[in-house]
Amino acid sequence: MRRPDHPTTTRPTAVNGALPGPESPEAREALEADGPGGGGPGAGVPERTVPGAGAPEAGGPERAVPDRTASKRAFPDRTVPEAGGPDHAVPGPTAAPPLPADGVTAEAVLAPYLQGQAADFLRSLRLHREHSAPSDAGGQGAEAAARALRRSARRISGSLHTFRTVLDPAWADHLRTELAWLSGTLAREHAYAGRLTRLLDALHQLSGATLPAARGTKPATKPATKPATTAAARTAGAPEAQGRAVLGVGAARAGALLERQLTLARTRAHSAALQALGSSRFHAVADAVALLASEVPLAPGTTGRGAEALLEPAERAEQRLLAAVVALPADESAEPYNEAQDAAWHQARLLLRLHRYAHEVVLGAADPVLTGAGHALDLHRDAAEAAAAAAAAARTPRIAPATAYALGVLHADQRHEVEAARAVFRETWPYATAMTAP
């Protein structure tokens, strides 16, 4: 858990005893905007650069490797009795395995986190059932409870994915798959509603704004010495005025078309969510989470292992994130309308969330330096999916040319939002050396 561009920077740590409150790659649709949490104050963990073992790959930047001894200070210190002292005891043949030197085990760190998230899951489920009654006409309470339910499901699923080697692998894989299904099913309704709001707002802004000049043309300018009374001056702004008129006519129709399509999709997603919440599959998931709230199945041989057993999986999650960011297309090779490049950015968003959840487990709080980068990737996902929805609506058969024109302008606007979100991500990404690697 480190910052490659600041090898001497201390990182905030916190004891994991105080619990607050993954996105699994199998559940991309479950990635609704959930702002990264802040980190808590605590003792810093110094970092160092290790030559040889921490040598950078060919052509890549040099990365800092955390001091293994110093990493232990992320957990409560314990006084180790000297060998042969009065507190020293040799376990007998039937005694439990000895505790690690610092007195903190991997189970003591991971189990309370998973149990706390399981308790939040069950609490959110109870609130969702209460607010889903017909008497709750507003539906605001049910929506908030569903967001909290997805939040807990994502964190449990992400932790099961990252720390699979510490947990019972068969149990972790099964529960992670089921939570990914549930989170993705519940997220679709929220995603369609947010997409419709975003597109309608963009259409409203575009219909009253000045359209950009076409490629290869120069914007019309007013003559400096002659009044605008000649025929050439009167027709200079004709293409722009005509474009605004066409967009104004098509924007209303495009908005109505998008509202029909996305409202229908949202209604179907709502029905699917209600059906899922009443299915036997969901009740099996709820039972499994209820058992998790009381007991965390560990892998054989994990009991008694030190908390350092969690550092290696967390570091692997961080390295996967750094590698994904380095592999992102450079600005010079980026094409605004090349949707194929979006997949790499969506993958980086998934890995960033897994890294955030691992940071919460090991250090007790989210990493605050990744707040801006995570928000930028959320905006990137929203803009990319909105652009895809506009393009899909433009392919509707037998629509008027003005409607198709408005949807084309809307698609271009959202693709520019995609590029803007990528630029914000590069500006807010704290690991500067990873971004400049060739």
C-alpha positions in Angstrom: 0.0 0.0 0.0 2.2 2.8 -1.2 2.6 5.8 -3.5 5.3 5.2 -6.1 5.9 8.9 -6.7 6.4 9.6 -3.0 8.8 6.9 -1.7 9.3 8.7 1.6 5.7 9.8 2.2 4.1 8.4 5.2 0.6 6.9 4.7 -2.2 7.3 7.2 -3.1 4.2 9.1 -5.8 3.2 11.5 -6.5 0.3 13.7 -9.1 -1.9 12.1 -11.0 -2.4 15.3 -13.2 0.6 14.6 -15.3 -0.4 11.6 -17.2 2.0 9.4 -20.2 1.1 8.1 -16.3 -5.5 -5.3 -17.0 -4.6 -7.5 -16.4 -7.9 -9.0 -15.4 -7.8 -12.6 -18.4 -10.1 -13.2 -20.8 -7.3 -12.2 -19.9 -4.2 -14.2 -23.5 -3.1 -14.2 -23.4 -2.9 -10.4 -20.9 0.0 -10.6 -23.2 2.8 -9.6 -21.5 6.1 -8.5 -20.3 5.6 -4.9 -17.9 8.3 -3.9 -14.7 7.0 -2.3 -14.6 7.5 1.4 -12.1 9.4 3.3 -9.2 8.1 5.4 -8.7 8.5 9.1 -5.7 9.8 10.8 -3.1 7.5 12.4 0.5 6.6 12.6 2.3 6.8 9.3 4.1 3.8 7.7 7.5 4.8 6.1 8.3 3.3 2.8 11.6 2.6 1.2 12.9 1.6 -2.2 14.5 -1.8 -2.3 17.1 -2.4 -5.1 17.0 -5.6 -6.9 13.8 -7.1 -5.5 11.9 -3.9 -6.2 13.6 -3.1 -9.5 11.3 -1.7 -12.1 10.4 -3.6 -15.2 12.0 -2.8 -18.5 11.0 0.7 -19.5 8.9 1.2 -16.4 9.3 3.5 -13.5 11.0 2.6 -10.3 8.4 1.7 -7.6 8.7 1.9 -3.9 8.4 -1.3 -1.9 7.0 -1.0 1.6 9.1 -1.9 4.6 7.8 -5.2 5.8 8.9 -4.5 9.4 7.3 -1.0 9.3 4.1 -2.4 7.8 3.3 -4.1 11.0 2.7 -0.8 12.6 -0.6 -0.6 10.7 -1.9 -2.8 13.5 -1.9 -2.4 17.3 1.5 -2.9 18.9 1.9 -5.7 21.3 4.7 -6.3 23.8 6.4 -9.6 23.1 7.5 -11.4 26.2 11.1 -12.6 26.2 11.9 -16.2 25.7 12.0 -18.0 28.9 10.1 -15.3 30.8 7.2 -15.8 33.0 4.7 -15.1 30.2 6.4 -17.5 27.8 4.7 -20.8 27.4 5.4 -23.7 25.1 2.1 -25.1 23.6 1.3 -28.6 24.3 0.3 -31.3 21.8 -3.3 -30.2 21.9 -2.8 -26.5 22.3 -3.9 -23.9 19.7 -1.2 -22.5 17.3 0.8 -19.7 18.9 -0.1 -16.1 18.1 2.2 -14.1 15.9 4.8 -11.9 17.5 2.7 -8.7 17.3 -0.4 -10.5 18.7 -2.6 -9.6 15.8 -3.8 -12.3 13.4 -5.2 -12.0 9.9 -8.5 -13.3 11.2 -8.7 -10.5 13.8 -8.3 -7.9 11.0 -10.4 -9.4 8.2 -13.2 -11.1 10.1 -14.5 -7.9 11.9 -14.5 -6.0 8.6 -16.5 -8.7 6.8 -18.9 -9.1 9.7 -19.5 -5.4 9.9 -20.3 -5.2 6.2 -22.6 -8.3 6.6 -24.4 -6.5 9.4 -24.8 -3.4 7.3 -26.2 -5.7 4.5 -28.8 -7.2 6.7 -29.8 -3.8 8.2 -30.2 -2.3 4.7 -32.3 -5.3 3.7 -34.6 -4.8 6.6 -35.0 -1.1 5.8 -35.6 -1.9 2.1 -38.4 -4.2 3.0 -40.0 -1.6 5.4 -39.9 1.2 2.8 -41.0 -1.0 -0.1 -44.5 -1.3 1.5 -47.4 0.3 -0.6 -47.8 3.0 2.1 -44.4 4.4 1.3 -45.5 6.3 -1.8 -42.3 8.4 -2.2 -40.0 5.5 -2.5 -37.0 7.6 -1.3 -36.4 5.3 1.7 -36.4 2.2 -0.5 -34.0 3.8 -2.9 -31.6 4.8 -0.1 -31.8 1.3 1.4 -31.1 -0.2 -2.0 -28.0 1.9 -2.4 -26.8 0.9 1.1 -27.5 -2.7 0.2 -25.4 -2.5 -3.0 -22.6 -0.7 -1.1 -22.3 -3.5 1.4 -22.6 -6.2 -1.2 -19.8 -4.6 -3.3 -17.4 -4.4 -0.3 -18.0 -8.0 0.7 -17.6 -9.2 -2.8 -14.5 -7.2 -3.4 -12.9 -8.4 -0.2 -13.7 -12.0 -1.0 -12.0 -11.5 -4.3 -8.9 -9.9 -3.0 -8.3 -12.0 0.1 -9.4 -15.3 -1.5 -6.2 -17.0 -0.4 -6.9 -16.3 3.3 -10.5 -17.5 3.1 -12.2 -20.8 2.2 -11.9 -20.6 -1.6 -15.0 -22.6 -2.5 -17.2 -20.6 -0.1 -15.6 -17.2 -1.2 -16.1 -17.9 -4.9 -19.7 -18.9 -4.5 -20.8 -16.0 -2.3 -18.9 -13.5 -4.4 -20.7 -14.7 -7.5 -24.1 -14.5 -5.8 -23.4 -11.0 -4.4 -22.3 -9.9 -7.9 -25.5 -11.1 -9.4 -27.6 -9.3 -6.7 -25.7 -6.1 -6.9 -25.8 -5.9 -10.6 -29.6 -6.7 -10.7 -30.3 -3.9 -8.2 -28.1 -1.4 -9.9 -29.7 -1.5 -13.3 -32.8 0.5 -12.3 -30.7 3.3 -10.7 -28.4 3.3 -13.8 -31.2 3.8 -16.3 -32.8 6.6 -14.2 -29.5 8.4 -13.9 -28.7 8.0 -17.6 -32.1 9.4 -18.6 -31.6 12.5 -16.3 -28.1 13.1 -17.7 -29.2 12.9 -21.4 -32.3 15.1 -20.9 -30.2 17.7 -19.1 -27.6 17.6 -21.9 -30.3 18.0 -24.6 -31.7 21.0 -22.8 -28.3 22.7 -22.6 -27.4 21.9 -26.2 -30.7 23.1 -27.7 -30.1 26.6 -26.3 -26.3 26.8 -26.8 -24.3 27.8 -29.8 -23.3 24.9 -32.0 -19.7 24.2 -32.7 -18.4 25.0 -36.1 -18.0 22.1 -38.5 -14.5 20.7 -39.1 -12.5 22.6 -41.7 -14.5 25.8 -41.4 -13.8 29.1 -39.7 -16.3 30.7 -37.4 -18.1 33.7 -38.8 -16.8 37.1 -37.7 -18.3 40.5 -37.8 -16.7 43.0 -40.3 -14.6 45.6 -38.6 -15.5 48.6 -40.9 -18.7 47.8 -42.7 -22.1 47.3 -41.1 -23.7 43.9 -41.3 -26.2 44.9 -44.0 -24.7 43.2 -47.1 -26.1 39.9 -48.4 -22.8 38.1 -47.5 -23.0 39.4 -43.9 -26.6 38.4 -43.6 -25.9 34.8 -44.8 -22.7 34.4 -42.8 -24.5 33.0 -39.8 -27.2 31.2 -41.8 -25.6 27.7 -41.4 -25.3 28.2 -37.6 -28.8 29.5 -37.2 -30.2 26.7 -39.3 -28.3 24.1 -37.2 -29.8 25.6 -34.0 -33.2 25.6 -35.5 -32.9 21.9 -36.6 -31.5 21.0 -33.2 -34.3 22.8 -31.4 -36.9 20.9 -33.4 -35.2 17.5 -33.0 -34.2 17.9 -29.3 -37.8 17.6 -28.2 -38.4 14.5 -30.3 -35.1 13.0 -29.3 -35.9 13.6 -25.6 -39.3 12.0 -26.0 -37.7 9.0 -27.7 -35.0 8.6 -25.0 -37.6 8.9 -22.3 -39.7 6.1 -23.8 -36.8 3.8 -24.3 -35.0 4.4 -21.0 -38.2 4.5 -18.9 -39.2 1.1 -20.4 -35.8 -0.2 -19.6 -36.0 1.1 -16.0 -39.5 -0.4 -15.5 -38.2 -3.8 -16.7 -35.1 -3.4 -14.4 -37.5 -2.6 -11.5 -39.6 -5.7 -12.1 -36.4 -7.8 -12.4 -35.2 -6.4 -9.1 -38.5 -7.2 -7.3 -38.5 -10.7 -8.8 -34.9 -11.2 -7.6 -35.6 -10.0 -4.1 -38.5 -12.5 -3.9 -36.6 -15.5 -5.4 -35.2 -18.5 -3.5 -31.7 -17.5 -4.9 -31.8 -14.2 -3.0 -33.0 -15.8 0.2 -30.0 -18.2 -0.1 -27.7 -15.2 -0.4 -29.3 -13.5 2.6 -28.8 -16.7 4.6 -25.2 -16.9 3.6 -24.6 -13.3 4.6 -26.3 -13.8 7.9 -23.9 -16.7 8.6 -21.0 -14.5 7.6 -22.1 -12.0 10.2 -21.4 -14.6 12.9 -18.6 -16.7 11.4 -16.0 -16.1 8.6 -14.8 -19.4 7.0 -11.0 -19.3 6.7 -8.7 -21.4 4.6 -7.0 -24.4 6.2 -3.8 -23.2 8.0 -4.9 -19.6 8.2 -5.8 -19.6 11.9 -3.0 -18.1 13.9 -1.3 -16.5 10.9 -0.1 -12.9 11.3 -1.8 -9.9 9.8 1.0 -9.7 7.3 -0.8 -12.5 5.4 -3.2 -9.7 4.3 -0.5 -7.4 3.0 0.5 -9.6 0.0 -3.1 -9.8 -1.5 -3.6 -6.1 -0.9 -0.3 -5.3 -2.7 -1.2 -7.6 -5.6 -4.5 -5.6 -6.0 -2.5 -2.4 -6.0 0.0 -3.7 -8.6 -2.9 -4.8 -10.8 -4.3 -1.3 -10.6 -1.0 0.4 -11.4 -0.4 -1.9 -14.4 -3.9 -1.2 -15.7 -3.4 2.6 -15.4 0.0 2.4 -17.2 -1.7 0.4 -20.0 -4.4 3.1 -20.6 -4.2 4.6 -24.1 -2.1 7.7 -24.2 -3.6 11.1 -25.0 -1.9 11.3 -28.4 -3.4 8.0 -29.5 -6.9 8.5 -28.0 -9.8 8.8 -30.4 -12.9 10.5 -29.0 -15.3 8.3 -30.9 -13.5 5.1 -30.4 -15.7 3.3 -28.0 -13.4 0.3 -28.0 -10.9 2.2 -25.8 -13.5 2.5 -23.1 -13.0 -1.1 -21.9 -9.5 -0.3 -20.5 -10.9 2.6 -18.5 -13.7 0.6 -17.1 -11.3 -2.1 -16.1 -9.2 0.5 -14.3 -12.3 1.7 -12.5 -13.0 -1.9 -11.3 -9.4 -2.3 -10.1 -9.4 1.0 -8.3 -12.5 -0.1 -6.3 -10.8 -3.4 -5.4 -7.8 -1.4 -4.2 -9.9 0.9 -2.1 -11.7 -2.0 -0.4 -8.4 -3.7 0.3 -7.1 -0.4 1.8 -10.2 -0.3 4.0 -9.5 -3.8 5.3 -5.8 -3.5 6.0 -5.6 0.1 7.2 -9.1 0.6 8.5 -10.2 3.5 6.2 -10.3 4.4 2.5 -7.4 6.1 0.8 -8.2 9.8 0.6 -5.7 10.5 -2.2 -7.8 8.4 -4.6 -11.0 10.4 -4.1 -10.6 12.6 -7.2 -9.4 9.8 -9.4 -12.3 7.6 -8.4 -14.8 10.3 -9.1 -13.3 11.0 -12.5 -13.7 7.3 -13.5 -17.3 7.4 -12.3 -18.0 10.3 -14.6 -16.2 8.6 -17.4 -18.4 5.5 -17.0 -21.6 7.6 -16.9 -20.7 9.6 -20.0 -19.6 6.5 -22.0 -22.9 4.7 -21.2 -24.9 7.8 -21.9 -23.2 8.2 -25.3 -24.0 4.5 -26.1 -27.6 5.1 -25.2 -27.8 8.1 -27.5 -26.2 6.1 -30.3 -28.6 3.2 -29.8 -31.6 5.6 -29.9 -30.3 7.1 -33.2 -30.4 3.6 -34.7 -34.2 3.5 -34.1 -35.9 2.8 -37.5 -38.0 5.5 -39.2 -37.0 8.4 -37.0 -37.1 12.0 -38.4 -33.9 13.5 -39.7 -34.1 16.3 -37.1 -34.4 13.7 -34.4 -31.4 11.8 -35.7 -29.4 15.0 -35.9 -30.2 15.9 -32.3 -29.2 12.5 -31.1 -25.9 12.7 -33.1 -25.1 16.0 -31.5 -26.0 14.5 -28.1 -23.7 11.5 -28.8 -20.8 13.9 -29.7 -21.4 15.9 -26.5 -21.2 12.8 -24.3 -18.1 11.6 -26.0 -16.4 14.9 -25.3 -17.5 14.4 -21.7 -15.7 11.1 -21.8 -12.5 12.8 -22.9 -12.9 15.5 -20.3 -13.3 12.8 -17.6 -10.1 11.1 -18.8 -8.2 14.4 -18.6 -9.4 15.0 -15.0 -8.4 11.5 -14.1 -4.8 12.1 -15.3 -4.7 15.3 -13.4 -5.9 13.9 -10.1 -4.1 10.5 -10.3 -1.7 10.6 -7.4 0.8 8.0 -8.8 2.5 10.4 -11.2 5.3 8.1 -12.2 2.9 5.4 -13.3 1.2 7.8 -15.7 4.4 8.9 -17.4 5.8 5.4 -17.9 6.5 4.7 -21.7 
